[in-house]
């Protein structure tokens, strides 16, 4: 049994490996009659695409998507939508030295222990290259939730966080870090450059906000909106933690401080705070849905680390090739995609239950 599919009514399955001929996704459950073409999907893939600055891997992939099924005369048909992205710039020879050595921090040993073999070329299925397929599927999901605006941005790199008094959403597209704080973006240039030159890497935190999610999406107890979001975000390669709303900080508040107080208004309740991240009891409240996603430092580094070979012998491993000095930088478009995919699924589930 294999688990490569996510979602309940709006489902997507990704396929392919880092150094295979192509990768992609099959989206099933998409309603018919939505306007869809490659041109609709491509801008989101372009945002995630590697090689766009010195702060990301220099692997040059155009990431051009092809729609193979599920669309007729520019409209979704309600049948499975197959999306394909060709790999054009693989350099498998870069991985020859680690064919029999496990890279610390990578899934090499875990995959070998599970399957008895592994694709050592860039990590195969465990590579973050797989996230291109998620971004393509997420572009389709956005068509299902046009009432929702989704934005993800980096709020921390290497322990250096943005100043929330200095947030300007227009700045997100003006720097290579998807950063809403221009001063933090300047500091991060130095941080990431230093890590790259040292052959090391840095972790990052991506924050995602969805505006326009109506009250009522999500279902107790085993299809909670926040649990589905946590599952979706944790499935992203290199993610090690997810927070909804205040997250761990909520454990340091009193009940009075944590309560999202409400006042009456003509448009329904007016919330005075959003510690819960727009979700209560697993159901959206109509407030902005907010989550934060922690990406670990890229495990592929030039600094030698102690490890073992597949024969159980001691060795040192340094990973050659082209790698992101901070994989979280390109994580923002992926987090946005997973938010869209979860919300599309939850919208259809809500409609199916209550009309």
VOVEX-844319 format. One record per residue (C-alpha): x, y, z; residue in three letters; residue number from 0. Coordinates in Angstrom, 3 decimals. Example, Ala and Ser with C-alpha at 12.3 -4.5 7.8 and 13.67 -1.06 7.14 Angstrom:
NODE         x         y         z  type  seq
NODE    12.300    -4.500     7.800   ALA    0
NODE    13.670    -1.060     7.140   SER    1
This chain:
NODE         x         y         z  type  seq
NODE     0.000     0.000     0.000   UNK    0
NODE     1.349     3.418    -0.922   UNK    1
NODE     0.252     6.883     0.146   UNK    2
NODE     0.767     9.482    -2.540   UNK    3
NODE    -2.736    10.981    -2.519   UNK    4
NODE    -4.072    13.811    -0.352   UNK    5
NODE    -7.641    15.060     0.096   UNK    6
NODE   -11.138    13.678     0.488   UNK    7
NODE   -13.391    15.131    -2.230   UNK    8
NODE   -10.804    17.337    -3.946   UNK    9
NODE    -7.911    14.885    -4.217   UNK   10
NODE    -4.503    15.041    -5.803   UNK   11
NODE    -1.841    12.407    -6.374   UNK   12
NODE     1.746    13.367    -7.134   UNK   13
NODE     4.158    11.163    -9.050   UNK   14
NODE     7.772    11.261   -10.218   UNK   15
NODE    11.266    11.659    -8.823   UNK   16
NODE    13.927    14.348    -8.691   UNK   17
NODE    16.038    12.847   -11.498   UNK   18
NODE    13.380    10.992   -13.460   UNK   19
NODE    12.216    12.149   -16.901   UNK   20
NODE     9.234    14.031   -15.455   UNK   21
NODE     7.017    14.540   -12.448   UNK   22
NODE     3.451    15.667   -12.029   UNK   23
NODE     0.078    15.411   -10.376   UNK   24
NODE    -3.355    13.982   -11.054   UNK   25
NODE    -6.153    16.131    -9.625   UNK   26
NODE    -9.468    14.341    -9.122   UNK   27
NODE   -12.751    15.741    -7.844   UNK   28
NODE   -12.381    19.163    -9.438   UNK   29
NODE   -15.807    20.595   -10.344   UNK   30
NODE   -16.531    21.020   -14.063   UNK   31
NODE   -16.794    24.290   -15.944   UNK   32
NODE   -13.821    26.126   -14.417   UNK   33
NODE   -11.500    28.077   -16.730   UNK   34
NODE    -8.170    26.242   -16.798   UNK   35
NODE    -5.129    26.368   -19.046   UNK   36
NODE    -1.378    26.007   -18.653   UNK   37
NODE    -1.176    29.803   -18.545   UNK   38
NODE    -3.297    29.799   -15.372   UNK   39
NODE    -0.934    27.389   -13.609   UNK   40
NODE     2.436    28.656   -14.867   UNK   41
NODE     2.801    31.833   -12.722   UNK   42
NODE     2.661    29.772    -9.540   UNK   43
NODE     5.301    27.359   -10.842   UNK   44
NODE     7.460    30.303   -11.875   UNK   45
NODE     7.392    31.586    -8.290   UNK   46
NODE     8.728    28.236    -7.011   UNK   47
NODE    11.128    27.627    -9.903   UNK   48
NODE    14.823    27.108    -9.001   UNK   49
NODE    17.775    29.117   -10.249   UNK   50
NODE    16.181    32.562   -10.055   UNK   51
NODE    18.702    34.061    -7.645   UNK   52
NODE    21.995    33.218    -5.989   UNK   53
NODE    20.057    32.335    -2.840   UNK   54
NODE    18.531    29.165    -4.323   UNK   55
NODE    19.810    26.073    -6.126   UNK   56
NODE    21.252    26.831    -9.548   UNK   57
NODE    19.511    23.863   -11.139   UNK   58
NODE    17.872    25.363   -14.245   UNK   59
NODE    14.391    23.955   -14.721   UNK   60
NODE    11.787    25.816   -16.811   UNK   61
NODE     9.032    23.918   -14.962   UNK   62
NODE     6.653    24.251   -17.895   UNK   63
NODE     3.413    22.444   -17.139   UNK   64
NODE     1.460    20.377   -19.646   UNK   65
NODE    -2.203    19.513   -19.121   UNK   66
NODE    -2.769    15.979   -20.412   UNK   67
NODE    -6.401    15.409   -19.478   UNK   68
NODE    -9.481    16.781   -17.758   UNK   69
NODE    -9.785    19.997   -19.788   UNK   70
NODE   -11.807    20.579   -22.953   UNK   71
NODE   -12.020    23.896   -24.776   UNK   72
NODE   -10.441    25.655   -21.807   UNK   73
NODE   -12.881    24.274   -19.216   UNK   74
NODE   -12.479    21.576   -16.598   UNK   75
NODE   -14.656    18.579   -17.444   UNK   76
NODE   -15.019    17.089   -13.954   UNK   77
NODE   -12.757    14.175   -14.879   UNK   78
NODE    -9.189    13.660   -13.582   UNK   79
NODE    -6.791    16.455   -14.534   UNK   80
NODE    -3.323    15.142   -15.315   UNK   81
NODE    -0.450    17.632   -15.060   UNK   82
NODE     3.112    16.923   -16.204   UNK   83
NODE     6.360    18.837   -15.659   UNK   84
NODE     9.469    17.575   -17.418   UNK   85
NODE    12.862    17.412   -15.708   UNK   86
NODE    15.443    18.907   -18.065   UNK   87
NODE    18.534    19.739   -15.962   UNK   88
NODE    19.335    16.633   -13.923   UNK   89
NODE    22.992    15.981   -13.043   UNK   90
NODE    22.841    12.503   -11.571   UNK   91
NODE    26.641    12.156   -11.651   UNK   92
NODE    26.805    14.628    -8.752   UNK   93
NODE    25.407    11.884    -6.519   UNK   94
NODE    27.717     9.019    -7.455   UNK   95
NODE    29.774     9.313    -4.272   UNK   96
NODE    26.759     8.890    -1.982   UNK   97
NODE    25.291     5.900    -3.812   UNK   98
NODE    26.316     3.690    -0.881   UNK   99
NODE    26.590     6.303     1.886   UNK  100
NODE    23.716     7.748     3.873   UNK  101
NODE    23.542    11.545     4.011   UNK  102
NODE    22.875    12.738     7.581   UNK  103
NODE    19.585    14.616     7.822   UNK  104
NODE    18.280    13.103     4.596   UNK  105
NODE    15.792    10.254     4.150   UNK  106
NODE    18.460     7.966     2.657   UNK  107
NODE    18.648     5.494     5.530   UNK  108
NODE    14.912     5.599     6.262   UNK  109
NODE    14.003     4.823     2.626   UNK  110
NODE    16.560     2.011     2.503   UNK  111
NODE    15.246     0.563     5.760   UNK  112
NODE    11.671     0.611     4.460   UNK  113
NODE    12.055    -0.471     0.832   UNK  114
NODE    15.409    -2.259     0.738   UNK  115
NODE    16.619     0.126    -1.973   UNK  116
NODE    16.665     3.848    -2.664   UNK  117
NODE    17.065     6.300    -5.517   UNK  118
NODE    20.192     8.188    -4.430   UNK  119
NODE    19.966    10.690    -7.321   UNK  120
NODE    18.894    13.822    -5.512   UNK  121
NODE    16.872    11.810    -3.037   UNK  122
NODE    14.409    10.494    -5.607   UNK  123
NODE    10.879    10.714    -4.236   UNK  124
NODE    12.013    12.411    -0.993   UNK  125
NODE    13.451    15.383    -2.904   UNK  126
NODE    11.823    18.801    -2.604   UNK  127
NODE    11.607    18.668    -6.403   UNK  128
NODE     8.304    16.845    -5.820   UNK  129
NODE     6.773    20.082    -4.551   UNK  130
NODE     6.535    21.448    -8.106   UNK  131
NODE     3.685    18.998    -8.647   UNK  132
NODE     1.924    20.269    -5.515   UNK  133
NODE     2.186    23.855    -6.732   UNK  134
NODE     0.602    22.877   -10.064   UNK  135
NODE    -2.231    21.084    -8.263   UNK  136
NODE    -2.626    24.056    -5.932   UNK  137
NODE    -3.179    26.360    -8.892   UNK  138
NODE    -6.178    24.219    -9.863   UNK  139
NODE    -7.443    24.297    -6.270   UNK  140
NODE    -7.454    28.103    -6.270   UNK  141
NODE   -10.113    27.995    -8.997   UNK  142
NODE   -12.415    26.203    -6.557   UNK  143
NODE   -12.018    28.887    -3.869   UNK  144
NODE   -12.003    32.189    -5.792   UNK  145
NODE   -13.453    33.976    -2.752   UNK  146
NODE   -10.245    33.303    -0.797   UNK  147
NODE    -6.972    35.243    -1.066   UNK  148
NODE    -3.897    33.309     0.007   UNK  149
NODE    -0.471    34.800     0.708   UNK  150
NODE     2.599    33.110     2.170   UNK  151
NODE     5.825    34.846     3.098   UNK  152
NODE     8.985    34.170     5.045   UNK  153
NODE     8.900    35.584     8.556   UNK  154
NODE    12.214    34.139     9.752   UNK  155
NODE    15.508    32.852     8.347   UNK  156
NODE    18.292    31.434    10.469   UNK  157
NODE    16.673    32.709    13.652   UNK  158
NODE    16.377    36.285    12.363   UNK  159
NODE    12.698    37.288    12.324   UNK  160
NODE    10.853    40.119    10.590   UNK  161
NODE     9.648    43.198    12.450   UNK  162
NODE     5.856    42.892    12.400   UNK  163
NODE     5.553    46.661    12.715   UNK  164
NODE     7.403    46.904     9.412   UNK  165
NODE     5.251    44.526     7.310   UNK  166
NODE     4.363    45.694     3.811   UNK  167
NODE     2.616    43.049     1.701   UNK  168
NODE     3.708    44.816    -1.492   UNK  169
NODE     7.321    43.992    -0.599   UNK  170
NODE     6.787    40.221    -0.827   UNK  171
NODE     7.277    40.242    -4.600   UNK  172
NODE    10.155    42.738    -4.487   UNK  173
NODE    12.871    40.481    -3.066   UNK  174
NODE    14.027    36.874    -3.536   UNK  175
NODE    12.935    35.876    -0.009   UNK  176
NODE     9.170    36.439    -0.276   UNK  177
NODE     9.752    38.798     2.659   UNK  178
NODE     7.245    41.513     3.681   UNK  179
NODE     9.871    43.413     5.700   UNK  180
NODE    12.413    45.146     3.411   UNK  181
NODE    14.912    45.628     6.225   UNK  182
NODE    14.843    41.949     7.133   UNK  183
NODE    15.312    41.061     3.446   UNK  184
NODE    18.540    43.063     3.403   UNK  185
NODE    19.821    41.266     6.488   UNK  186
NODE    18.885    37.893     5.039   UNK  187
NODE    20.986    38.538     1.945   UNK  188
NODE    24.070    38.555     4.167   UNK  189
NODE    22.914    35.578     6.246   UNK  190
NODE    22.176    33.319     3.295   UNK  191
NODE    25.262    34.440     1.371   UNK  192
NODE    27.472    33.601     4.347   UNK  193
NODE    25.859    30.171     4.719   UNK  194
NODE    26.199    29.448     1.008   UNK  195
NODE    29.867    30.456     0.907   UNK  196
NODE    30.562    28.333     3.988   UNK  197
NODE    28.924    25.312     2.340   UNK  198
NODE    26.272    25.302     5.059   UNK  199
NODE    22.521    26.000     5.191   UNK  200
NODE    19.833    27.749     7.237   UNK  201
NODE    16.305    26.979     8.370   UNK  202
NODE    13.303    29.240     7.866   UNK  203
NODE     9.709    29.864     8.941   UNK  204
NODE     6.958    30.538     6.393   UNK  205
NODE     3.730    32.197     7.472   UNK  206
NODE     0.561    31.761     5.417   UNK  207
NODE    -2.637    33.804     5.679   UNK  208
NODE    -5.929    33.004     3.925   UNK  209
NODE    -8.405    35.887     3.779   UNK  210
NODE   -12.058    35.452     2.886   UNK  211
NODE   -12.553    31.951     4.285   UNK  212
NODE   -16.207    31.978     5.412   UNK  213
NODE   -17.318    30.666     8.774   UNK  214
NODE   -18.246    26.989     8.749   UNK  215
NODE   -15.541    25.168     6.785   UNK  216
NODE   -14.053    22.157     8.533   UNK  217
NODE   -15.757    19.204    10.213   UNK  218
NODE   -15.457    17.744    13.705   UNK  219
NODE   -13.866    15.627    14.807   UNK  220
NODE   -11.655    13.916    12.251   UNK  221
NODE   -11.724    16.402     9.385   UNK  222
NODE   -10.929    19.516    11.371   UNK  223
NODE    -9.676    22.372     9.244   UNK  224
NODE    -6.648    22.856    11.472   UNK  225
NODE    -5.780    19.151    11.569   UNK  226
NODE    -6.068    18.935     7.783   UNK  227
NODE    -3.820    21.992     7.439   UNK  228
NODE    -1.293    20.535     9.860   UNK  229
NODE    -1.240    17.249     7.940   UNK  230
NODE    -0.880    19.044     4.603   UNK  231
NODE     1.952    21.283     5.752   UNK  232
NODE     3.812    18.505     7.560   UNK  233
NODE     3.743    16.463     4.343   UNK  234
NODE     5.961    19.064     2.633   UNK  235
NODE     9.578    17.954     2.312   UNK  236
NODE    11.855    19.463     5.025   UNK  237
NODE     8.972    20.715     7.219   UNK  238
NODE     9.396    19.874    10.911   UNK  239
NODE     6.716    21.923    12.686   UNK  240
NODE     3.380    23.664    12.070   UNK  241
NODE     1.596    26.270    14.179   UNK  242
NODE    -2.029    27.385    13.812   UNK  243
NODE    -2.738    30.897    15.094   UNK  244
NODE    -0.546    31.615    18.122   UNK  245
NODE     0.577    27.995    18.164   UNK  246
NODE     3.020    27.236    20.963   UNK  247
NODE     2.763    30.821    22.194   UNK  248
NODE    -0.832    30.111    23.225   UNK  249
NODE     0.494    27.761    25.915   UNK  250
NODE     2.177    30.758    27.532   UNK  251
NODE    -1.001    32.874    27.709   UNK  252
NODE    -3.738    33.020    30.323   UNK  253
NODE    -7.311    32.169    29.464   UNK  254
NODE    -8.175    35.856    29.465   UNK  255
NODE    -5.347    36.690    27.081   UNK  256
NODE    -6.045    33.810    24.727   UNK  257
NODE    -9.797    34.375    24.375   UNK  258
NODE   -10.772    35.838    20.992   UNK  259
NODE   -13.391    38.237    22.303   UNK  260
NODE   -16.366    39.180    20.131   UNK  261
NODE   -18.624    42.195    19.801   UNK  262
NODE   -21.841    42.506    17.783   UNK  263
NODE   -21.841    44.198    14.383   UNK  264
NODE   -24.133    44.442    11.359   UNK  265
NODE   -22.058    41.834     9.526   UNK  266
NODE   -21.978    39.288    12.332   UNK  267
NODE   -19.486    38.998    15.172   UNK  268
NODE   -16.568    41.400    15.267   UNK  269
NODE   -13.522    39.643    16.698   UNK  270
NODE   -11.144    41.648    18.855   UNK  271
NODE    -8.250    39.174    18.433   UNK  272
NODE    -7.279    36.111    16.403   UNK  273
NODE    -5.184    33.929    18.682   UNK  274
NODE    -6.949    30.843    17.282   UNK  275
NODE    -5.819    31.530    13.708   UNK  276
NODE    -9.351    31.703    12.346   UNK  277
NODE   -10.306    28.186    13.468   UNK  278
NODE   -12.320    27.079    16.526   UNK  279
NODE   -13.297    23.489    17.164   UNK  280
NODE   -11.791    22.597    13.810   UNK  281
NODE   -14.217    24.925    11.992   UNK  282
NODE   -13.400    28.270    10.360   UNK  283
NODE   -14.726    31.370    12.160   UNK  284
NODE   -14.619    33.803     9.260   UNK  285
NODE   -11.407    35.383    10.499   UNK  286
NODE    -8.126    35.094     8.581   UNK  287
NODE    -6.799    31.538     8.671   UNK  288
NODE    -3.185    31.754     9.808   UNK  289
NODE    -0.511    29.079    10.015   UNK  290
NODE     3.270    29.028    10.285   UNK  291
NODE     5.495    26.312     8.856   UNK  292
NODE     9.063    25.573    10.007   UNK  293
NODE    11.560    24.329     7.413   UNK  294
NODE    14.736    22.661     8.635   UNK  295
NODE    18.134    23.657     7.175   UNK  296
NODE    18.888    21.957     3.873   UNK  297
NODE    20.581    18.645     4.685   UNK  298
NODE    22.778    18.732     1.552   UNK  299
NODE    25.859    20.641     2.722   UNK  300
NODE    29.535    20.712     1.789   UNK  301
NODE    30.720    20.421     5.396   UNK  302
NODE    31.739    16.783     6.050   UNK  303
NODE    29.416    14.979     8.483   UNK  304
NODE    29.886    11.569    10.086   UNK  305
NODE    27.725     8.754     8.749   UNK  306
NODE    27.774     5.109     7.675   UNK  307
NODE    27.618     3.240     4.390   UNK  308
NODE    24.938     0.749     3.380   UNK  309
NODE    27.441    -1.940     4.442   UNK  310
NODE    27.529    -0.488     7.963   UNK  311
NODE    31.005     1.014     7.726   UNK  312
NODE    31.930     4.418     9.172   UNK  313
NODE    32.414     7.243     6.670   UNK  314
NODE    32.228    10.992     6.215   UNK  315
NODE    29.741    12.543     3.809   UNK  316
NODE    29.776    15.896     2.057   UNK  317
NODE    27.101    16.492    -0.562   UNK  318
NODE    28.215    17.855    -3.902   UNK  319
NODE    25.891    19.298    -6.520   UNK  320
NODE    23.457    22.209    -6.600   UNK  321
NODE    21.424    22.790    -3.469   UNK  322
NODE    19.365    25.467    -1.776   UNK  323
NODE    21.282    27.145     1.067   UNK  324
NODE    17.823    27.724     2.592   UNK  325
NODE    15.104    25.431     1.253   UNK  326
NODE    12.462    27.487     3.041   UNK  327
NODE    12.939    30.360     0.572   UNK  328
NODE    11.133    28.423    -2.137   UNK  329
NODE     8.760    27.009     0.451   UNK  330
NODE     6.355    29.955     0.358   UNK  331
NODE     4.680    28.992    -2.973   UNK  332
NODE     4.420    25.397    -1.764   UNK  333
NODE     2.758    26.404     1.509   UNK  334
NODE     0.301    28.572    -0.455   UNK  335
NODE    -0.509    25.597    -2.676   UNK  336
NODE    -1.190    23.290     0.252   UNK  337
NODE    -3.415    25.914     1.872   UNK  338
NODE    -5.412    26.180    -1.372   UNK  339
NODE    -5.687    22.401    -1.703   UNK  340
NODE    -6.992    21.984     1.839   UNK  341
NODE    -9.469    24.852     1.518   UNK  342
NODE   -10.813    23.556    -1.801   UNK  343
NODE   -11.369    20.145    -0.252   UNK  344
NODE   -13.030    21.611     2.826   UNK  345
NODE   -15.312    23.841     0.737   UNK  346
NODE   -16.578    20.835    -1.201   UNK  347
NODE   -16.982    18.792     1.998   UNK  348
NODE   -18.984    21.624     3.568   UNK  349
NODE   -21.176    21.968     0.497   UNK  350
NODE   -21.731    18.228     0.411   UNK  351
NODE   -22.919    18.105     4.015   UNK  352
NODE   -24.927    21.297     4.492   UNK  353
NODE   -25.579    22.511     0.928   UNK  354
